[in-house]
Amino acid sequence: MTALTTLDNATRIELLVTCPEFAPGQPNGVALTLMARSKRPGIKTLFVGAKEFLPFTEGLGSFMASPVTVPQIVDAVTRMLLPDVGGGTA
C-alpha cells in the first residue's frame, strides 16, 4: 500500500521492483503492477520471486527467479532503464 501512495505522490517513477507474492492481506506484486500501470501507463516492472510465480507475471514485466543478489537486481534494473538504441531485443 505504501508503493501505491508513493506512485500518487512521486514526480517521476520509471520502474517498479516487486515480488509476485506478498504476505496474506496485502495485494500481490501482480496486482500492484496492474494498479501502478493504471496510474502510470509507461511504468516497467521487475518481479523477483520463486520461479513457480513466473506464469502469473508473463506479459507484465521482467522476471528474476530467487535467490538473487543485490548486484544482479541492480544490473537488471540498469538494463531495463537503458534506452533501446538498437531497435531490437537482446
VMD Tcl script that draws the C-alpha trace (Angstrom):
set ca {
  {0.00 0.00 0.00}
  {2.96 2.28 0.61}
  {4.01 1.77 -3.01}
  {0.61 2.98 -4.26}
  {0.84 6.11 -2.11}
  {4.33 6.73 -3.46}
  {3.03 6.37 -7.03}
  {0.48 9.08 -6.30}
  {2.99 11.48 -4.78}
  {6.18 10.97 -6.80}
  {7.08 13.17 -9.73}
  {8.92 10.52 -11.72}
  {8.86 6.74 -11.42}
  {10.05 4.59 -14.32}
  {10.38 1.14 -12.82}
  {8.79 -0.93 -10.07}
  {10.69 -3.78 -8.40}
  {8.34 -6.14 -6.61}
  {7.69 -9.72 -5.58}
  {4.88 -11.62 -7.26}
  {3.60 -12.74 -3.83}
  {3.18 -10.74 -0.62}
  {2.01 -11.61 2.88}
  {-1.65 -12.52 3.36}
  {-3.93 -9.49 3.35}
  {-1.65 -7.47 1.08}
  {-2.06 -7.01 -2.68}
  {0.42 -9.18 -4.54}
  {3.04 -7.84 -6.92}
  {0.91 -8.61 -9.97}
  {-2.00 -6.59 -8.55}
  {0.42 -3.81 -7.59}
  {1.77 -3.74 -11.15}
  {-1.72 -3.50 -12.64}
  {-2.65 -0.68 -10.25}
  {0.65 1.08 -10.99}
  {0.01 0.87 -14.74}
  {-3.40 2.47 -14.30}
  {-1.68 5.44 -12.64}
  {1.49 5.42 -14.80}
  {0.96 3.58 -18.09}
  {4.64 3.59 -19.09}
  {5.99 2.06 -15.88}
  {8.18 -1.05 -16.20}
  {8.19 -3.87 -13.65}
  {10.85 -6.27 -12.44}
  {9.44 -9.21 -10.49}
  {11.76 -11.10 -8.15}
  {10.47 -14.34 -6.68}
  {10.12 -18.09 -6.76}
  {10.08 -19.46 -10.30}
  {6.63 -21.02 -9.83}
  {5.21 -17.46 -9.96}
  {6.64 -16.77 -13.43}
  {3.40 -17.74 -15.27}
  {1.45 -15.13 -13.27}
  {3.81 -12.34 -14.35}
  {4.12 -13.10 -18.07}
  {3.42 -10.07 -20.21}
  {3.63 -7.72 -17.24}
  {7.37 -7.22 -16.94}
  {10.69 -8.95 -16.48}
  {11.17 -11.80 -14.02}
  {14.18 -12.91 -11.95}
  {13.97 -16.22 -10.09}
  {15.11 -16.17 -6.47}
  {17.60 -16.35 -4.97}
  {19.29 -13.30 -6.46}
  {21.90 -10.87 -5.20}
  {21.54 -7.13 -4.93}
  {24.12 -6.60 -7.71}
  {22.08 -8.87 -10.00}
  {18.96 -6.82 -9.34}
  {20.85 -3.56 -9.89}
  {22.18 -4.92 -13.19}
  {18.69 -5.94 -14.34}
  {17.23 -2.54 -13.38}
  {20.04 -0.74 -15.19}
  {19.41 -2.76 -18.37}
  {15.66 -2.17 -18.16}
  {16.13 1.59 -17.89}
  {18.57 1.91 -20.78}
  {17.03 3.33 -23.94}
  {16.54 0.81 -26.74}
  {19.14 2.09 -29.21}
  {19.27 -0.98 -31.46}
  {15.59 -1.28 -32.19}
  {15.64 -4.96 -31.17}
  {15.86 -7.02 -28.04}
  {18.90 -8.78 -26.70}
}
mol new
graphics top color blue
foreach p $ca { graphics top sphere $p radius 0.5 }
foreach p [lrange $ca 0 end-1] q [lrange $ca 1 end] { graphics top cylinder $p $q radius 0.2 }
display resetview
